[in-house]
Amino acid sequence: MYWCECLREKLREFDPEADEELGLDEKREAQEAQRFVERITAYLVGRLAGFSDTSATKIESLFRGVGAPLDEQIEHYYVRDMLKRIPTIVNRTMKLSHIVPDKAVSGPTEVYLKEATRTYLFGFWDASVALSRAAVEQGLRHAIKERSAPNPETLRALVDEGRLLGVIDNPRKDLADKVVSAGNRVLHSEPADECEAWDVLCAARGVLLHLVSAI
């Protein structure tokens, strides 16, 4: 049995419906209370992740005021959220293929590439596109630094110089242009979808494999 199935079984132990001693009305009331706590916990987590409001601060104060274990509620929220995400994360992971450079790679370029991939796997399309852009920019700057200085200020100019210097060829320049265009749109508040995030990630991986193999 997959781990997520095991966790689901464990979570059912905490489900009021599993308690046969409760009457129908009690079960219904317990279920409604549980769903309400889950909703306000999700609301609180969402506000903690960005700009918050007075409702969120009151919710947190309410938890603490009645002595409710807020950390446990947040833990349950994340576990349930991850259980929903795991199947799609696995499916997206299985779409990836190995990119094997001629020599070991480390540093910011690899960090950005890994973060771009992880955010794609978890369904954060805009973040993945932006990080793919950052990975390509870092890879180009590093490659061009080996042959010329100073580097151009804009990424578009950097791609053009990379082609002039022979750091990338025409097919990889086309891929890099795709990454730049999508990244610029996302950074100017035009959201990406899953399909675009995947295409941009694949384009970035193709450019970076070429770059690290050519250095």
Residue pairs with C-beta under 8 A, 6 or more apart in sequence:
4 83
4 86
4 87
7 79
7 83
8 83
11 76
11 79
11 80
11 83
12 18
14 76
15 34
16 22
16 27
16 30
16 31
16 34
17 27
17 31
19 27
19 30
22 30
37 73
38 76
38 77
38 80
40 59
41 73
41 74
41 76
41 77
42 77
43 55
43 56
43 59
44 56
44 59
44 60
44 74
45 74
45 77
45 78
47 53
47 55
47 56
48 56
60 70
62 68
63 70
63 73
64 70
85 122
85 123
88 123
89 121
89 122
89 123
92 120
92 121
92 198
93 121
95 198
96 117
99 205
99 208
99 209
100 209
101 209
101 212
101 213
102 212
102 213
103 212
105 212
107 142
108 138
109 135
109 138
109 139
109 142
109 208
109 212
112 131
112 132
112 134
112 135
112 138
113 131
113 132
113 135
113 204
113 205
113 208
115 131
116 128
116 129
116 131
116 132
116 134
116 135
116 201
116 204
117 128
117 201
119 127
119 128
119 131
120 128
120 197
120 198
120 201
123 194
125 191
125 192
125 193
125 194
125 196
125 197
126 186
126 191
126 192
126 197
128 192
128 197
128 200
128 201
129 182
129 183
129 186
129 192
129 196
129 197
129 200
129 201
130 183
130 186
130 187
132 179
132 182
132 183
132 200
132 201
132 203
132 204
133 155
133 179
133 180
133 182
133 183
133 184
133 186
133 187
133 200
133 204
134 183
135 204
135 208
136 155
136 176
136 179
136 180
136 204
136 207
136 208
137 155
137 158
139 207
139 208
139 211
139 212
140 155
140 158
140 159
140 162
140 167
140 168
140 176
140 207
140 211
141 151
141 158
142 211
142 215
143 162
143 167
143 211
143 214
143 215
144 151
144 158
144 161
144 162
144 165
144 167
145 151
146 215
147 165
147 167
148 161
148 165
151 158
151 161
152 158
152 160
152 161
155 180
155 183
156 177
156 180
159 168
159 173
159 176
159 177
159 180
162 168
162 173
162 176
163 169
163 170
163 173
167 211
167 214
168 176
168 207
168 210
168 211
169 210
172 206
172 207
172 210
172 211
175 203
175 204
175 206
175 207
176 203
176 207
178 199
178 200
178 203
179 200
179 203
179 204
179 207
182 192
182 196
182 199
182 200
183 200
185 192
186 192
192 200
